[in-house]
Protein backbone atom coordinates (compact mmCIF):
# COMPACT_ATOMS: atom_id res chain seq x y z
CA UNK A 1 0.00 0.00 0.00
CA UNK A 2 1.16 3.48 -0.77
CA UNK A 3 1.54 5.71 2.30
CA UNK A 4 -1.25 8.16 2.57
CA UNK A 5 -0.40 11.83 2.02
CA UNK A 6 -0.68 14.09 5.04
CA UNK A 7 -3.84 16.08 5.04
CA UNK A 8 -3.42 19.66 3.82
CA UNK A 9 -4.72 22.42 6.07
CA UNK A 10 -8.18 23.48 5.11
CA UNK A 11 -9.15 27.12 4.69
CA UNK A 12 -12.40 28.04 6.37
CA UNK A 13 -15.29 28.85 4.08
CA UNK A 14 -16.94 32.24 4.13
CA UNK A 15 -20.00 30.66 5.78
CA UNK A 16 -17.84 29.26 8.59
CA UNK A 17 -16.15 32.60 9.11
CA UNK A 18 -19.55 34.29 9.12
CA UNK A 19 -20.81 31.92 11.83
CA UNK A 20 -17.69 32.45 13.94
CA UNK A 21 -17.99 36.24 13.58
CA UNK A 22 -21.72 36.21 14.29
CA UNK A 23 -22.58 37.91 10.99
CA UNK A 24 -24.08 36.90 7.67
CA UNK A 25 -22.10 35.49 4.75
CA UNK A 26 -22.96 38.56 2.62
CA UNK A 27 -21.35 40.74 5.33
CA UNK A 28 -18.14 38.72 5.10
CA UNK A 29 -18.29 39.11 1.32
CA UNK A 30 -18.68 42.88 1.70
CA UNK A 31 -15.56 43.01 3.88
CA UNK A 32 -13.61 40.98 1.34
CA UNK A 33 -14.71 43.28 -1.47
CA UNK A 34 -13.89 46.49 0.37
CA UNK A 35 -17.47 47.72 0.66
CA UNK A 36 -17.84 50.74 2.93
CA UNK A 37 -21.27 49.80 4.35
CA UNK A 38 -19.92 47.64 7.19
CA UNK A 39 -19.59 48.86 10.78
CA UNK A 40 -15.93 49.39 11.77
CA UNK A 41 -16.13 46.97 14.73
CA UNK A 42 -17.70 44.29 12.54
CA UNK A 43 -15.13 44.83 9.80
CA UNK A 44 -12.27 44.51 12.29
CA UNK A 45 -13.70 41.27 13.75
CA UNK A 46 -14.20 39.72 10.31
CA UNK A 47 -10.75 40.77 9.07
CA UNK A 48 -9.10 39.25 12.16
CA UNK A 49 -10.86 35.95 11.46
CA UNK A 50 -9.91 36.09 7.77
CA UNK A 51 -6.27 36.54 8.75
CA UNK A 52 -6.45 33.84 11.42
CA UNK A 53 -7.79 31.35 8.88
CA UNK A 54 -5.24 32.39 6.26
CA UNK A 55 -7.94 33.58 3.89
CA UNK A 56 -6.40 35.68 1.12
CA UNK A 57 -7.58 36.76 -2.28
CA UNK A 58 -5.95 34.99 -5.16
CA UNK A 59 -3.27 36.98 -6.90
CA UNK A 60 -4.86 36.67 -10.33
CA UNK A 61 -3.98 39.60 -12.56
CA UNK A 62 -7.49 39.60 -14.02
CA UNK A 63 -8.98 40.39 -10.59
CA UNK A 64 -7.10 43.68 -10.38
CA UNK A 65 -7.91 47.06 -11.85
CA UNK A 66 -5.23 48.46 -14.19
CA UNK A 67 -4.21 51.05 -11.58
CA UNK A 68 -1.48 52.05 -9.16
CA UNK A 69 -2.62 54.12 -6.19
CA UNK A 70 -0.14 56.90 -5.32
CA UNK A 71 -0.76 58.57 -1.95
CA UNK A 72 0.93 61.79 -0.80
CA UNK A 73 0.74 63.24 2.67
CA UNK A 74 0.78 66.63 0.88
CA UNK A 75 0.43 67.24 -2.84
CA UNK A 76 1.41 70.78 -3.68
CA UNK A 77 4.99 71.20 -4.87
CA UNK A 78 7.53 70.52 -7.58
CA UNK A 79 8.85 67.77 -5.30
CA UNK A 80 5.61 65.84 -5.77
CA UNK A 81 5.78 66.31 -9.55
CA UNK A 82 9.15 64.53 -9.67
CA UNK A 83 7.65 61.58 -7.79
CA UNK A 84 4.57 61.46 -10.03
CA UNK A 85 6.80 61.46 -13.10
CA UNK A 86 8.73 58.44 -11.85
CA UNK A 87 5.64 56.38 -11.01
CA UNK A 88 4.03 57.34 -14.33
CA UNK A 89 7.11 56.14 -16.22
CA UNK A 90 6.78 52.63 -14.81
CA UNK A 91 2.98 52.54 -14.88
CA UNK A 92 2.89 53.59 -18.53
CA UNK A 93 5.28 50.82 -19.55
CA UNK A 94 3.12 48.31 -17.67
CA UNK A 95 -0.11 49.54 -19.27
CA UNK A 96 -1.42 50.96 -16.01
CA UNK A 97 -2.85 54.30 -14.87
CA UNK A 98 -2.06 56.21 -11.67
CA UNK A 99 -4.65 57.32 -9.12
CA UNK A 100 -3.51 60.26 -6.98
CA UNK A 101 -4.75 61.01 -3.49
CA UNK A 102 -3.66 63.16 -0.56
CA UNK A 103 -3.95 62.59 3.17
CA UNK A 104 -4.19 66.35 3.90
CA UNK A 105 -0.99 66.51 5.92
CA UNK A 106 -1.74 63.40 7.99
CA UNK A 107 0.93 60.72 8.09
CA UNK A 108 -1.74 58.04 7.78
CA UNK A 109 -4.63 58.17 5.27
CA UNK A 110 -8.18 58.05 6.58
CA UNK A 111 -10.23 54.86 6.82
CA UNK A 112 -12.44 55.90 3.92
CA UNK A 113 -9.36 55.91 1.69
CA UNK A 114 -8.52 52.32 2.62
CA UNK A 115 -12.06 51.18 1.81
CA UNK A 116 -11.91 52.91 -1.56
CA UNK A 117 -8.58 51.31 -2.41
CA UNK A 118 -9.87 47.87 -1.44
CA UNK A 119 -12.89 48.40 -3.69
CA UNK A 120 -10.70 49.54 -6.62
CA UNK A 121 -8.36 46.53 -6.27
CA UNK A 122 -5.33 48.25 -7.83
CA UNK A 123 -2.13 46.45 -8.73
CA UNK A 124 -0.49 48.15 -5.77
CA UNK A 125 -0.26 51.18 -3.49
CA UNK A 126 2.68 53.58 -3.09
CA UNK A 127 2.62 55.86 -0.05
CA UNK A 128 4.91 58.91 -0.06
CA UNK A 129 6.04 60.41 3.28
CA UNK A 130 3.15 58.52 4.77
CA UNK A 131 2.23 55.11 6.11
CA UNK A 132 -0.57 52.76 7.16
CA UNK A 133 -2.00 51.87 10.52
CA UNK A 134 -2.47 48.23 11.50
CA UNK A 135 -6.09 48.02 10.35
CA UNK A 136 -5.27 49.54 6.95
CA UNK A 137 -2.35 47.17 6.46
CA UNK A 138 -4.59 44.26 7.39
CA UNK A 139 -7.27 45.40 4.95
CA UNK A 140 -4.84 45.63 2.02
CA UNK A 141 -3.12 42.38 2.96
CA UNK A 142 -6.42 40.52 3.11
CA UNK A 143 -7.10 41.68 -0.49
CA UNK A 144 -3.56 40.77 -1.63
CA UNK A 145 -2.95 44.43 -2.55
CA UNK A 146 0.80 45.05 -2.17
CA UNK A 147 2.08 48.37 -0.85
CA UNK A 148 5.41 50.17 -0.70
CA UNK A 149 6.35 53.24 1.33
CA UNK A 150 8.57 55.80 -0.38
CA UNK A 151 10.63 58.12 1.83
CA UNK A 152 8.88 56.88 4.99
CA UNK A 153 8.02 59.52 7.56
CA UNK A 154 8.90 57.20 10.45
CA UNK A 155 10.32 53.74 10.86
CA UNK A 156 8.11 51.64 8.54
CA UNK A 157 8.94 48.45 10.43
CA UNK A 158 10.84 45.35 9.32
CA UNK A 159 7.90 43.89 7.39
CA UNK A 160 7.08 46.93 5.23
CA UNK A 161 8.82 47.33 1.83
CA UNK A 162 10.22 50.85 1.47
CA UNK A 163 12.34 53.03 -0.79
CA UNK A 164 14.41 55.86 0.63
CA UNK A 165 17.57 57.89 0.12
CA UNK A 166 20.82 58.32 2.02
CA UNK A 167 19.57 61.39 3.91
CA UNK A 168 22.21 61.29 6.63
CA UNK A 169 25.00 61.13 4.07
CA UNK A 170 23.40 64.02 2.18
CA UNK A 171 23.28 66.23 5.27
CA UNK A 172 26.88 65.33 6.01
CA UNK A 173 28.04 66.17 2.46
CA UNK A 174 26.18 69.51 2.40
CA UNK A 175 27.62 70.68 5.71
CA UNK A 176 31.10 69.34 5.00
CA UNK A 177 31.15 71.37 1.78
CA UNK A 178 30.45 74.54 3.78
CA UNK A 179 33.10 73.62 6.35
CA UNK A 180 35.67 73.04 3.62
CA UNK A 181 34.90 76.50 2.21
CA UNK A 182 35.94 77.92 5.58
CA UNK A 183 32.62 78.49 7.35
CA UNK A 184 32.61 77.91 11.09
CA UNK A 185 29.19 79.31 11.98
CA UNK A 186 26.71 77.27 9.97
CA UNK A 187 22.97 77.29 10.54
CA UNK A 188 20.36 74.71 9.56
CA UNK A 189 16.67 74.89 8.68
CA UNK A 190 15.31 71.37 8.99
CA UNK A 191 12.02 69.83 7.99
CA UNK A 192 9.48 68.50 10.51
CA UNK A 193 11.09 66.62 13.38
CA UNK A 194 8.45 63.88 13.10
CA UNK A 195 9.84 62.86 9.70
CA UNK A 196 12.70 60.39 9.63
CA UNK A 197 14.30 61.90 6.52
CA UNK A 198 14.40 65.34 8.16
CA UNK A 199 15.98 64.03 11.35
CA UNK A 200 18.58 62.10 9.35
CA UNK A 201 19.63 65.20 7.40
CA UNK A 202 20.11 67.21 10.59
CA UNK A 203 22.03 64.32 12.15
CA UNK A 204 24.36 64.41 9.14
CA UNK A 205 24.75 68.18 9.62
CA UNK A 206 25.69 67.65 13.28
CA UNK A 207 28.12 64.88 12.40
CA UNK A 208 29.94 67.10 9.88
CA UNK A 209 30.37 69.87 12.46
CA UNK A 210 31.52 67.49 15.18
CA UNK A 211 33.99 65.78 12.84
CA UNK A 212 35.45 69.19 11.98
CA UNK A 213 35.76 70.06 15.66
CA UNK A 214 33.12 72.78 15.42
CA UNK A 215 30.48 73.29 18.11
CA UNK A 216 26.84 72.46 17.41
CA UNK A 217 24.90 75.56 18.43
CA UNK A 218 21.22 74.68 19.07
CA UNK A 219 20.36 78.34 18.44
CA UNK A 220 21.43 77.95 14.81
CA UNK A 221 19.10 74.99 14.17
CA UNK A 222 15.52 75.87 13.23
CA UNK A 223 12.71 73.40 12.63
CA UNK A 224 10.60 74.13 9.55
CA UNK A 225 7.99 72.27 7.53
CA UNK A 226 9.70 71.81 4.13
CA UNK A 227 7.76 74.75 2.65
CA UNK A 228 9.01 78.04 1.16
CA UNK A 229 7.31 80.14 3.85
CA UNK A 230 9.14 78.43 6.69
CA UNK A 231 12.47 78.95 4.90
CA UNK A 232 11.66 82.65 4.67
CA UNK A 233 10.37 83.04 8.23
CA UNK A 234 13.12 81.01 9.89
CA UNK A 235 15.71 82.56 7.60
CA UNK A 236 14.80 85.99 8.97
CA UNK A 237 15.24 84.66 12.50
CA UNK A 238 18.68 83.24 11.72
CA UNK A 239 19.97 86.24 9.77
CA UNK A 240 18.88 89.07 12.03
CA UNK A 241 21.25 90.12 14.77
CA UNK A 242 25.03 90.27 15.20
CA UNK A 243 25.56 86.52 15.64
CA UNK A 244 24.13 85.46 12.33
CA UNK A 245 25.59 82.44 10.50
CA UNK A 246 27.71 82.89 7.39
CA UNK A 247 26.20 79.78 5.84
CA UNK A 248 22.96 77.79 6.14
CA UNK A 249 22.09 74.22 5.22
CA UNK A 250 18.41 74.15 4.26
CA UNK A 251 16.65 70.81 4.66
CA UNK A 252 15.14 71.06 1.18
CA UNK A 253 15.24 73.31 -1.88
CA UNK A 254 11.92 75.03 -1.17
CA UNK A 255 13.17 76.21 2.22
CA UNK A 256 16.43 77.28 0.56
CA UNK A 257 14.41 79.48 -1.81
CA UNK A 258 12.58 80.98 1.16
CA UNK A 259 15.97 81.69 2.70
CA UNK A 260 17.01 83.44 -0.53
CA UNK A 261 14.03 85.75 -0.11
CA UNK A 262 14.88 86.48 3.52
CA UNK A 263 18.48 87.31 2.58
CA UNK A 264 17.36 89.71 -0.16
CA UNK A 265 14.99 91.45 2.24
CA UNK A 266 17.86 91.99 4.68
CA UNK A 267 20.24 93.24 1.97
CA UNK A 268 22.50 90.17 2.09
CA UNK A 269 24.08 88.87 -1.09
CA UNK A 270 24.38 85.17 -1.94
CA UNK A 271 27.08 83.87 -1.80
CA UNK A 272 29.14 86.97 -0.89
CA UNK A 273 27.42 87.53 2.46
CA UNK A 274 25.64 84.21 2.93
CA UNK A 275 26.27 80.74 1.54
CA UNK A 276 23.30 78.43 1.06
CA UNK A 277 23.05 74.70 0.37
CA UNK A 278 19.72 72.97 -0.22
CA UNK A 279 18.49 69.41 -0.56
CA UNK A 280 16.54 67.64 -3.38
CA UNK A 281 17.92 69.24 -6.57
CA UNK A 282 14.54 70.21 -7.98
CA UNK A 283 14.62 71.72 -11.50
CA UNK A 284 14.14 75.20 -10.02
CA UNK A 285 17.50 74.88 -8.23
CA UNK A 286 19.24 75.42 -11.59
CA UNK A 287 17.11 78.41 -12.53
CA UNK A 288 17.32 80.67 -9.47
CA UNK A 289 19.95 83.36 -9.16
CA UNK A 290 22.49 82.35 -8.17
CA UNK A 291 21.97 78.67 -9.07
CA UNK A 292 21.60 76.65 -5.89
CA UNK A 293 24.23 74.27 -4.60
CA UNK A 294 22.20 71.35 -3.29
CA UNK A 295 22.15 67.66 -2.47
CA UNK A 296 20.57 65.65 -5.24
CA UNK A 297 17.93 63.26 -4.00
CA UNK A 298 17.05 60.99 -6.95
CA UNK A 299 13.30 61.49 -6.59
CA UNK A 300 12.28 60.23 -10.02
CA UNK A 301 14.50 57.16 -9.68
CA UNK A 302 13.15 56.51 -6.16
CA UNK A 303 9.59 56.67 -7.48
CA UNK A 304 10.44 54.34 -10.35
CA UNK A 305 12.01 51.89 -7.91
CA UNK A 306 8.92 52.02 -5.68
CA UNK A 307 6.62 51.37 -8.64
CA UNK A 308 8.72 48.47 -9.90
CA UNK A 309 8.85 46.96 -6.42
CA UNK A 310 5.10 47.17 -5.82
CA UNK A 311 4.43 45.49 -9.20
CA UNK A 312 7.00 42.80 -8.43
CA UNK A 313 5.35 42.12 -5.08
CA UNK A 314 1.98 41.90 -6.81
CA UNK A 315 3.26 39.26 -9.22
CA UNK A 316 4.85 37.10 -6.51
CA UNK A 317 2.98 33.92 -5.68
CA UNK A 318 4.68 33.41 -2.33
CA UNK A 319 5.20 35.72 0.62
CA UNK A 320 8.19 37.96 0.12
CA UNK A 321 10.62 39.26 2.70
CA UNK A 322 10.30 43.01 3.12
CA UNK A 323 12.73 45.10 1.11
CA UNK A 324 14.43 48.29 2.25
CA UNK A 325 16.24 50.15 -0.55
CA UNK A 326 18.19 53.39 -0.16
CA UNK A 327 19.34 55.27 -3.25
CA UNK A 328 22.47 57.39 -3.03
CA UNK A 329 22.40 61.17 -2.70
CA UNK A 330 25.12 63.38 -4.17
CA UNK A 331 26.29 66.97 -3.77
CA UNK A 332 25.68 69.22 -6.79
CA UNK A 333 27.96 72.27 -6.59
CA UNK A 334 26.69 75.44 -8.25
CA UNK A 335 27.05 79.10 -7.26
CA UNK A 336 25.25 79.67 -3.96
CA UNK A 337 28.16 78.81 -1.66
CA UNK A 338 31.60 80.39 -1.39
CA UNK A 339 34.26 81.14 1.20
CA UNK A 340 33.09 83.56 3.92
CA UNK A 341 34.11 87.18 3.50
CA UNK A 342 35.85 87.04 6.86
CA UNK A 343 37.00 83.62 8.08
CA UNK A 344 35.25 82.49 11.24
CA UNK A 345 32.83 85.42 11.17
N, C-alpha and C positions, 0 to 999 in steps of 0.2 A: 504493500500500500504506500502511496505517496504521502509524505507528511503534509498535514493540512497547513495552509497559510495562516499566519496570525491575522486575526480580525483587524481591519482598519478602523480607526476612530470614526464615529459617525457624527456628522454635523446635524445639529437640531434643526427641525423644520420650523418654518415661520409660525405654524400653528402651535408647536410646542413652546416656542419663545413667547408667543402671545399669552398662552395659559400661565406660564411662569411669571410673566410681567403683570398679569391681571388685566390685560387689554384685549381688544379684538385683533384678529389677523390683519384686517385692513389698516389698523393703526400702525402695526409693525411695518407694513408695506409703505405707509406714508413716511415713516422715519427713514426707511431704506432709500426712498426716492427723494428725500430732501424737502418734503412738503412742509410749509410753514405752519399749517393749521394743526399743530400738535402742542399740547402744553409742555413747557420746558421741563418740568419734573418728570412727566411721562416719557419725553424724548430721552432724557438722561438715563432713566431706568431701562428703557428698551436698548439703548446703545451699549450700556454696560453688559447686558445679557448677550447682545450680538457679539461683543468682543470676547466675552467669557466662553462662548461656544465656537469661537473661531470663524464666525460667519463673515465672509468678505465678498464683495462683488467680484465677478470674474473680470479679468483684465482684457476683455475683448475690445479691440480697437473700434469695432462697429458700435459699441455701447456709449462711446464718448462723442461729445460735440467737438467740432473742429476748431477749438478755442484754447488759448492760454490766458488765464486770469493774471493780470499784473496789478498788484496792490501797493500803493504808496501811502506813507503816513502823511505826506503833504505833497501836493502836485501843483507846483507853481513856479518852477524855475528852469533855467537852462540845464541845470544838473539833471533834472528829471527827463529832459528831452534826450540827453545822451543815453540814458538807461532805456528809454522807449525805443530808440534807434537800434540798440543792440538786440533787444528781444524781438523786434520786428524783423531784423535780418534773419534770425533763425526760424521764426514762425513762418515767414514767407517761403523759405526754402522747403519747409515741411508741409506747405499747403494749409497753414492754419492762420486764424485771425487772433488779434489781441483785444481782450476786454480790459479797460482801465477802470480802476476805482480808487477812492481815497478814504482814509480812515479819519480825516479831519483833525490831524495832529495827534490822535491816539496811537499808542504803540501796539494796540491790538484792535483789529476790526470788530465791529459790532456783531451780535448774534444774527441779525437779519442778513448780513453779508454772507455768513457761513451757510445759511439755509439756501440763499440764492445760488451760491457756487455749487452746492450739492445738487440742486435741481438742474443746473446747466450741464453738469458732468463734463467739465473741460478736460483736456489732456493733462493739465497740471496747473499749479498755482505758484507764482513767484511773489514773495513779499519783500518790499524794499524798506529798510530802516524800520521794520515792523516785526510782528511775530504772531503766534497763535496761543490762545489759552488751551488748557487741557481738553475742554469740551469741544473746541473747534478742531483740534488735532484729531480727536477721536471721531468726530463727524466725517472729516475728510478721509481718514484711514479706513473707516467702515465702508466708504464708497470706492476705495482703491484709487483715490485722487491724490497723486503725489504732489509734494510741495517742497520748495527750496526757499531759503531766506538769503537775500542779498544784502550785504553790509548790515548785519544784524545789530539792532540797537543795544541789546544785552547779550549775555551768554545764551546762545540758542539751545544748549544742552548737547550731550554726546550723541543723541539719536536723531538730531535734526540736520539734514544736509544744508550746507551754507557756503556762500561765496563771499569772500572779503578781499581786503587789500592790506598791504604791510603798512598800516597806519603809524605804528611806533617808529619804524624805520624812516618813514617820510617826515615825521616831526623832528627826528634826530638830524636828518640830512638838511632840512630847511634851517634849523638853528645853527648847525655846525657851519653852514655856508656863511651865515652872518658873523659868527665868531671868527672865522678865518679871514673875513674882511677887516677885522679889527674892532668890532663892536663888543662892548663889555656890559652895556645896559640894554637888555633886549626884552621887550614886552611880548605878551601873547594875548590874543583874543580867541578863546576856544569856542567850540560849539556847546550844546547842552551837556551837562555833566552826567545825565542819565544815559547818554549814548556811548557805547563801548568804543566806537571809532574816535569820538571826540576825546575821551579820556586817554586813549592810546597815543594820540598826537601830542597831547600836552605832556604825557610821560616821556615821549621822545625828546621834546623840548627841554624838559628838566634834565634828562640824561646828558644831553649835549652840553648844557651849562656846567653840570657837575664834573663831567669828564675834562672840561677845559679849566677847571678850578675856579669857576665863577659862581657867585652866590645866586641862589634862587630867591628872588624877592616876591613874596606873595602879592605885594601891592602892584606889581607889574603884570599880574595874570588876571584877566577879566573873562567872565563867563558869558558868552553870547548865545544866539539861537540859530546860527548859520545863515542869517538873513542880512541883507545890505544895511537895514536900519540899525541893527545892533553893532555892526562894524563902525558905522558913523557915530553913534551915541557913545560907545565905549572908547572909540578912538579919541573923541574929544576929552574924555576923562583921562586917558593916558597922556595926551599931548599937552594939556594945560598944566602950567606950573613949572617951577625951576628944575624939578627932578625928572623931567620927561625922558623916555627912552630914545636912543638914536636909531633903533630898529625895532620892528614888530613882526612877529610871526602870526599871521592870521590863519585861523583854523580851516577856512575855505576861501575860495576866490570871491564870493559875494561879500563876505565881511571885509576882505582886502579892498574891494572897490568902495565900500562904505568908509574905510579908513582913508582912502585917497581923498574922498570928499571932505572929511574932517580936516585933513592936512591942508587942503586948499583954503578952507574957511579960516584957518589959523595962520595963513601966509607961509606955510612950510613947503619947501620944494622937495620932490621925490626924484632922484635919491640924494640930492645934495644935503638936505637937512634931515631927511628921514628915509631909511631903507625899509622896504616892505617885501615880505615873501608870503605867498598864498598857498592854497592847497586845492587841487582838483585838475587844474589846467583846462578849464572851460574855453571854448573858442574865443570868448570876449577877452580872455587874458592876453591874447596877442594883439588885440585892437586898441586897448586903452593906451593913454599916454602918461608916462612911459609904459611900454609893454611890461607885463608883470612877470617877475621871477616867481615860479611856483613849483609845487610838487605835483607831478602828473599822477593822478589816480586813473587807471585804465577803465573808465566807467563803461564804455561801449563793450569792451572785451569782457568785463565782469558780467554784464547783462547777457552777452552771448553765451558765456560759460554757464550761467544760471539756467538759461533756456535749454541749452543742450542737456544739462544734467537732469532737469525735470522731465524732459522727454525720454531720456534713457531710463530713468526710474519707472516711468509709465510703461515702458516696453518690457521691463524685467518680469519674469514669471515668478521668481523667488524673492524672498525678503533680501534687501540689500543693506550692508553696513552703511551707516551715515558717512557722508563725505564732507570734509572741511577743506576748502581750497582758498588759498590766499595768493592773489596776483601781485607782482612786484610794483612798487611805486618808484619814481625816479625824479631827480631834481632837474628842472628846466630853467636854465639861467638866461634871463633877458636883461632888462635895463632898470629895474626898480630897486636894485640894491647895489651899494657901493661902499667904499671905506668911509668911516665917519669923518666929518670935517675936522674934528679935534679928537684924537685918540682918547678913549676912556671917558668921554664927555657924559 
